[in-house]
Amino acid sequence: MIKIIVDSCSSMSLVEAKEKNIDVIPMTFEMNEKIINPLNNEIDPQEFYDKLKDHSTVVKTSCIAPQVFYEAFEKYVKDNNEVIFISLSKGLTAGFNNAVMAKEMILEEYPNAKVEIINSLSGSIGIKIIIEKAIELINKNLSIDEIKIELDNLANKVYSAFTIGSLYHLYRGGRLRLASLLTGNLLRIKPIITTNSEGKLEKKETHLGSNKAISGMVDLVVENIDNNCKNIYVGYTNNLEDAKKFVSKIKERLPEANIILEIIDETMGCHCGPNTIAVFFVKK
């Protein structure tokens, strides 16, 4: 058996994970000194994002420790099962390297074990594109080595883009200078952020106001989507109505598109903040 494991930055609920027979490792975060497990529904999403609007709220994220990965992998390899772990982009978390370290620990204890670590080069709902492909390939009875090649190739074709409600959270995470924060907020500048070939965040475009940023996002979808792409995933934080409008704008340009609308997990939400809209799809 090949077991798929992901972390909670895949925006996958426990209900969905159970349906797909996937294990989810929680990536906890700290809010005002309280440790929160995003899988335990400890805080209502609306309440969570309302708290983030208050800049006095202190949130801290941390990556998953090697020992946690080791225990998650060992649960299956000790019974001769194989493991595929699909990680949040290596460019966004040190957790990827911790997973690799755990794999090395597993191989010391179980030399014949098969554990593959996939760098998604994405985050949140973008990881689900790779998860769906992994399930498809397992159902086709491909070997874990063949699946690894296919998933690595797919990761390079997953397009991720998002626009945010405030530049503050990127600044707080060390991704924006204070001068840019003040100027951007004053001018209502709304950047469109994408992930580059290394899975790191980079500014793709800058727009004045949310409506123009949303239109820019639609243009990126139309210009870059692969003709054979089956699903477009749209993610949001606390702004469902805005996300629905974004979906409608995509539909106007791509009427045959199958668009899946989902909420972004809280751990990723710590970084992007309230009023975020994101889109994920397979590019040309």
C-alpha positions as CSV (number, residue, x, y, z in Angstrom):
1,M,0.0,0.0,0.0
2,I,1.1,3.5,-0.8
3,K,0.0,6.0,1.9
4,I,-0.4,9.7,1.2
5,I,0.5,12.1,4.0
6,V,0.2,15.9,3.9
7,D,0.4,18.8,6.4
8,S,-2.5,21.0,7.4
9,C,-1.2,23.8,5.2
10,S,-2.9,21.8,2.4
11,S,-6.2,23.3,3.6
12,M,-7.6,19.8,3.8
13,S,-10.1,19.1,6.5
14,L,-10.1,15.9,8.6
15,V,-13.5,15.0,7.0
16,E,-12.1,15.3,3.5
17,A,-8.9,13.5,4.5
18,K,-10.8,10.6,5.9
19,E,-12.8,10.3,2.7
20,K,-9.6,10.2,0.6
21,N,-7.7,8.0,3.1
22,I,-5.0,10.6,3.7
23,D,-3.2,11.4,6.9
24,V,-2.8,15.1,7.9
25,I,-0.1,16.3,10.2
26,P,-1.2,19.5,12.0
27,M,1.0,22.6,11.6
28,T,0.1,24.4,14.8
29,F,0.4,28.2,15.3
30,E,0.4,30.5,18.4
31,M,-2.2,33.2,18.8
32,N,-1.7,35.6,21.8
33,E,0.4,32.9,23.4
34,K,-2.2,30.1,22.9
35,I,-1.1,27.1,20.8
36,I,-3.8,26.3,18.3
37,N,-4.2,23.0,16.3
38,P,-6.0,24.0,13.1
39,L,-7.4,20.5,12.8
40,N,-9.3,20.7,16.1
41,N,-11.6,23.5,15.1
42,E,-10.6,25.4,18.2
43,I,-11.5,28.8,16.7
44,D,-14.2,29.8,14.3
45,P,-12.7,31.0,11.0
46,Q,-14.6,34.3,11.1
47,E,-13.5,34.9,14.7
48,F,-9.9,34.0,13.7
49,Y,-9.8,36.5,10.8
50,D,-11.5,39.2,12.9
51,K,-8.7,38.8,15.4
52,L,-6.1,39.2,12.7
53,K,-7.6,42.5,11.7
54,D,-6.5,43.8,15.1
55,H,-2.8,44.4,14.6
56,S,-2.3,43.9,18.4
57,T,-3.0,40.2,17.9
58,V,0.3,38.3,18.0
59,V,0.5,35.2,15.8
60,K,3.5,32.9,15.3
61,T,3.8,29.9,13.1
62,S,6.4,27.1,13.4
63,C,7.4,24.2,11.2
64,I,6.8,20.5,12.0
65,A,9.7,18.9,13.9
66,P,11.6,15.9,12.4
67,Q,10.4,13.6,15.1
68,V,6.8,14.3,14.3
69,F,7.5,13.4,10.6
70,Y,9.4,10.3,11.7
71,E,6.4,9.0,13.8
72,A,4.0,9.7,11.0
73,F,6.1,7.8,8.4
74,E,7.1,5.0,10.8
75,K,3.4,4.2,11.4
76,Y,3.3,2.8,7.9
77,V,6.8,1.7,6.9
78,K,7.1,-0.6,9.9
79,D,4.3,-2.7,8.2
80,N,6.1,-2.6,4.8
81,N,3.8,0.1,3.4
82,E,5.2,3.0,1.3
83,V,4.8,6.7,2.0
84,I,4.4,9.8,-0.1
85,F,4.6,13.0,1.8
86,I,3.4,16.1,-0.1
87,S,4.9,19.2,1.6
88,L,4.1,22.8,1.7
89,S,6.7,24.5,-0.7
90,K,10.3,24.2,0.4
91,G,10.5,27.9,-0.4
92,L,7.9,28.7,2.3
93,T,8.9,26.4,5.2
94,A,11.9,24.7,6.8
95,G,9.5,21.8,7.4
96,F,10.4,20.4,4.1
97,N,14.0,19.8,5.2
98,N,12.7,18.4,8.5
99,A,10.7,15.8,6.5
100,V,13.8,14.9,4.5
101,M,15.7,14.5,7.8
102,A,12.9,12.2,9.1
103,K,13.1,10.1,5.9
104,E,16.9,9.7,6.5
105,M,16.1,8.6,10.1
106,I,13.5,6.1,8.8
107,L,16.0,4.6,6.3
108,E,18.6,4.1,9.1
109,E,16.0,2.1,11.1
110,Y,14.2,0.5,8.1
111,P,16.8,0.3,5.2
112,N,14.2,-1.2,2.8
113,A,11.6,1.4,3.4
114,K,10.2,3.6,0.6
115,V,9.4,7.2,1.6
116,E,9.2,10.0,-1.0
117,I,9.0,13.7,-0.2
118,I,7.3,15.9,-2.8
119,N,8.0,19.6,-2.8
120,S,4.7,21.0,-3.9
121,L,6.2,24.4,-4.8
122,S,2.8,25.7,-3.6
123,G,0.7,26.0,-0.5
124,S,-2.8,25.7,0.8
125,I,-5.3,24.5,-1.8
126,G,-2.6,24.4,-4.5
127,I,-1.4,21.2,-2.8
128,K,-4.7,19.6,-3.5
129,I,-4.0,19.5,-7.2
130,I,-1.0,17.3,-6.5
131,I,-2.9,15.2,-4.0
132,E,-5.6,14.5,-6.6
133,K,-3.0,13.4,-9.1
134,A,-1.3,11.2,-6.5
135,I,-4.6,9.4,-5.8
136,E,-5.2,8.9,-9.5
137,L,-1.7,7.5,-10.1
138,I,-2.0,5.1,-7.1
139,N,-5.3,3.9,-8.4
140,K,-3.5,3.1,-11.7
141,N,-1.1,0.9,-9.8
142,L,2.0,2.9,-10.7
143,S,5.1,2.3,-8.6
144,I,6.1,4.9,-6.0
145,D,9.2,5.8,-8.1
146,E,6.9,6.5,-11.1
147,I,4.5,8.5,-9.0
148,K,7.4,10.6,-7.6
149,I,8.5,11.6,-11.2
150,E,4.9,12.4,-12.2
151,L,4.2,14.5,-9.1
152,D,7.5,16.4,-9.3
153,N,6.7,17.3,-12.9
154,L,3.2,18.4,-11.9
155,A,4.4,20.6,-9.1
156,N,6.4,22.6,-11.6
157,K,3.1,23.3,-13.5
158,V,0.9,24.3,-10.6
159,Y,0.2,28.1,-10.8
160,S,-0.5,29.9,-7.6
161,A,-1.6,33.5,-7.3
162,F,-3.3,35.6,-4.6
163,T,-4.2,39.1,-3.6
164,I,-4.6,40.3,-0.1
165,G,-6.6,42.7,2.0
166,S,-3.7,44.3,3.8
167,L,0.1,44.5,3.3
168,Y,0.6,44.3,7.1
169,H,0.7,40.5,7.3
170,L,3.4,40.2,4.7
171,Y,5.4,42.9,6.5
172,R,5.0,41.2,9.8
173,G,6.3,38.0,8.3
174,G,9.4,39.9,7.1
175,R,8.5,39.9,3.4
176,L,7.9,43.6,3.1
177,R,9.8,46.8,4.1
178,L,8.0,49.2,6.5
179,A,8.2,52.0,3.9
180,S,6.4,49.8,1.4
181,L,3.8,49.0,4.0
182,L,3.0,52.6,4.7
183,T,3.0,53.7,1.1
184,G,1.0,50.7,0.0
185,N,-1.7,51.1,2.6
186,L,-1.9,54.8,1.9
187,L,-2.4,54.3,-1.8
188,R,-4.6,51.2,-1.5
189,I,-2.0,49.3,-3.5
190,K,-3.0,45.6,-4.0
191,P,-0.2,43.4,-5.2
192,I,-0.8,40.1,-6.9
193,I,1.6,37.5,-5.4
194,T,2.7,34.4,-7.2
195,T,5.2,31.6,-6.4
196,N,8.3,31.3,-8.6
197,S,10.2,28.3,-9.8
198,E,11.7,27.8,-6.3
199,G,8.3,28.0,-4.6
200,K,9.1,31.3,-3.1
201,L,6.7,34.3,-3.1
202,E,7.3,37.1,-5.5
203,K,5.3,40.1,-6.6
204,K,3.8,39.6,-10.0
205,E,1.8,42.8,-10.5
206,T,0.6,45.8,-8.5
207,H,-2.9,47.3,-8.8
208,L,-4.6,50.3,-7.3
209,G,-7.7,48.9,-5.5
210,S,-9.2,45.4,-5.0
211,N,-11.4,45.4,-8.1
212,K,-8.4,46.0,-10.4
213,A,-6.4,43.3,-8.6
214,I,-9.2,40.8,-9.1
215,S,-9.4,41.7,-12.8
216,G,-5.7,41.2,-13.0
217,M,-6.0,37.8,-11.3
218,V,-8.7,36.8,-13.9
219,D,-6.3,37.8,-16.7
220,L,-3.6,35.6,-15.2
221,V,-5.9,32.6,-15.2
222,V,-7.0,33.1,-18.8
223,E,-3.5,33.7,-20.0
224,N,-1.8,30.8,-18.2
225,I,-4.2,27.9,-17.8
226,D,-3.5,24.7,-19.6
227,N,-6.3,23.7,-22.0
228,N,-6.5,20.3,-20.3
229,C,-6.7,21.6,-16.8
230,K,-9.7,20.0,-15.2
231,N,-10.2,22.1,-12.1
232,I,-9.6,25.7,-11.0
233,Y,-9.4,26.1,-7.2
234,V,-10.3,29.4,-5.7
235,G,-9.4,30.0,-2.0
236,Y,-10.5,32.7,0.4
237,T,-10.1,33.7,4.0
238,N,-13.1,35.5,5.5
239,N,-14.4,37.1,2.3
240,L,-16.7,34.5,0.7
241,E,-18.9,37.0,-1.3
242,D,-15.8,38.6,-2.9
243,A,-14.5,35.1,-3.8
244,K,-17.9,34.3,-5.4
245,K,-17.6,37.5,-7.5
246,F,-14.1,36.4,-8.5
247,V,-15.5,33.0,-9.6
248,S,-18.2,34.7,-11.6
249,K,-15.6,36.8,-13.4
250,I,-13.6,33.7,-14.3
251,K,-16.8,32.1,-15.5
252,E,-17.4,35.0,-17.8
253,R,-14.1,34.4,-19.5
254,L,-14.0,30.6,-19.2
255,P,-17.6,29.5,-19.1
256,E,-16.7,25.8,-19.3
257,A,-14.3,25.9,-16.3
258,N,-15.0,23.7,-13.3
259,I,-14.3,26.0,-10.3
260,I,-13.9,24.7,-6.8
261,L,-14.3,27.3,-4.0
262,E,-12.7,26.5,-0.6
263,I,-11.6,28.3,2.5
264,I,-7.9,28.7,3.2
265,D,-6.6,27.0,6.3
266,E,-5.8,29.1,9.4
267,T,-2.0,28.4,9.4
268,M,-1.6,29.8,5.9
269,G,-4.1,32.6,6.9
270,C,-1.6,33.8,9.6
271,H,0.6,34.9,6.7
272,C,-1.9,36.2,4.1
273,G,-4.4,37.6,6.5
274,P,-8.1,38.6,6.1
275,N,-9.7,39.4,2.7
276,T,-7.4,37.2,0.7
277,I,-8.4,35.6,-2.6
278,A,-6.2,33.0,-4.2
279,V,-6.4,30.9,-7.3
280,F,-4.6,27.6,-8.2
281,F,-4.6,25.7,-11.5
282,V,-2.3,23.8,-13.9
283,K,-0.5,26.1,-16.2
284,K,0.5,25.6,-19.8
